[in-house]
Amino acid sequence: MAKTKQSDICRDFGQAVRKRRMELGLSQEQLAAKAKLNRTYIGDIERGMRNVALRNVERIVRALELNVNSFFIHYGIGE
């Protein structure tokens, strides 16, 4: 059961990252540069394949021009 929950939140977070990135008109490469992360890591996150560390969640969300709280609320992550 816990694995399913983890997979769900990883998938939901990744989908929200992709949606916000597209809203801003950013490529994965541009987002990765803004967040100071690797592009393939961003791609893995968007596919729900990564369990992202909290520090990286913050870096990504800030690069998406939001704060963590509003990002999770706006995109319904963890509901």
Secondary structure, DSSP 8 states (H G I E B T S, - for coil): -HHHHHHHHHHHHHHHHHHHHHHTT--HHHHHHHHTS-HHHHHHHHTT-----HHHHHHHHHHTTS-HHHHHHHTTTT-
